[in-house]
Amino acid sequence: MNPEGSIITEGSTKILVPENHSVHGPGKIMGTVFFNEQMSFNRDISVMFLRAMGRDMTVADAMTATGSRAVRIANEVPNCEVTANDISADAIPYIDANIELNGLENCRSSNRNMHGLFADETFDYVDLDPFGSPVPFIQSAIRGCRRKGILAITATDTAPLAGAHAPKCRRRYQSEPIRGFMCHEGGLRILMCTIAKELAKYDRGMKPLLSFYADHYFRTYIQVLEGAENADRTLAQLGYMEYHTDTLERSTSRTYDADHKYGPFWLGQLHDREFLDRMDPTGMASEKRCAKYLDVWRNEIDSEVFVYDMSELSSHIKMSPPKIDDFMDFLSQHGRASKSHVSPTSFKTDIPLDELKSLYREFSPDASRKL
Ligand SMILES: C[S@@+](CC[C@H](N)C(=O)[O-])C[C@H]1O[C@@H](n2cnc3c(N)ncnc32)[C@H](O)[C@@H]1O
């Protein structure tokens, strides 16, 4: 039976999607096969990422639903052999239709539980895009990832990771999430910490190439590193954090103590700058948005220091915020400073807090009135 739906174009790929599908937001399960138009940005990133790898890759899109990501990769990335897998039998006619629609010979459908697939086969690139948390699937994904392969993992359970459901985060990720302006960076780093700990069990470590929060989800692309030394080096980049909302003081520690109760988090880099330089947004479905994010990712300070937010400083200091771009230029004259991708009003800096507060007072638009 032919699957029902309509054909959309994403990037340069045609995709047959169920008529009843999500358009915005986290995406609801509406029919038997899931599709969320808003995740086209997420799929764009996968295409740009794999193009930047620049080598032959075997790809497993382990939870592909309509096959949207798999067929985009097979169609838009040279030299890829793609397995488009989903446990749901209802998904297979969509995947097969999408392979045919794009005339692909480098993509096959697979109707397996991903745990079984990765017990039998390994791939250079393994993609996990589950409903909610990836935790139940990470171990199998690691098993299915070849030596020095790539793990690409999405988490849409934002409420636990960002601390709105802290008990769930403690159970699922065994980590204490942080609330407030740091919640999304904190959630991303908890997800990455969980992957690092899982890899270490197999004497493997990780180097993040790109990690971000966007819309309603977290996503990380990790290069797997082989060997016990790399596992140890990876574990050495996990740690805890403290944050005082009354003073805005924050600090990290490699060990848990009474002053560092949040976490554990991944405290290392979120991205690999050289890799990001090879990613090109030309022709992507959300080309402008991809270019904007790439620019912020390439320039953001991405390790150790957790984000500040303009409204956090403004309510603490009780002076109106300056324009963030101007403020970043001003801060850069005194130390390292960059915008952060997690929100348009967030930024990172290594300028000591007291100095940051006085620079803010000096630069606030209220300053001239107070003089
Ligand atoms: C969020 S949807 C994937 C969306 C898809 N990646 C896209 O970009 O449109 C999650 C999919 O995971 C599938 N799934 C859930 N558990 C699975 C398992 N154990 N093995 C394989 N697929 C699974 C579901 O059937 C569902 O289609």
The ligand as an ORCA input file, in Angstrom:
! r2SCAN-3c Opt
* xyz 0 1
  C      11.495     11.587     17.045
  S      11.173     10.301     15.941
  C      12.461     10.452     14.751
  C      12.320     11.606     13.811
  C      13.247     11.589     12.645
  N      14.623     11.403     13.020
  C      13.088     12.865     11.782
  O      14.061     13.655     11.662
  O      12.009     13.085     11.245
  C      11.642      8.891     16.858
  C      11.536      7.577     16.110
  O      12.207      6.567     16.874
  C      11.589      5.333     16.600
  N      12.025      4.366     17.625
  C      11.654      4.312     18.940
  N      12.284      3.299     19.574
  C      13.082      2.697     18.646
  C      14.004      1.610     18.695
  N      14.207      0.935     19.852
  N      14.665      1.264     17.568
  C      14.460      1.950     16.406
  N      13.599      2.983     16.301
  C      12.924      3.379     17.408
  C      10.116      5.672     16.587
  O       9.357      4.699     15.879
  C      10.108      7.054     15.908
  O       9.830      6.942     14.536
*
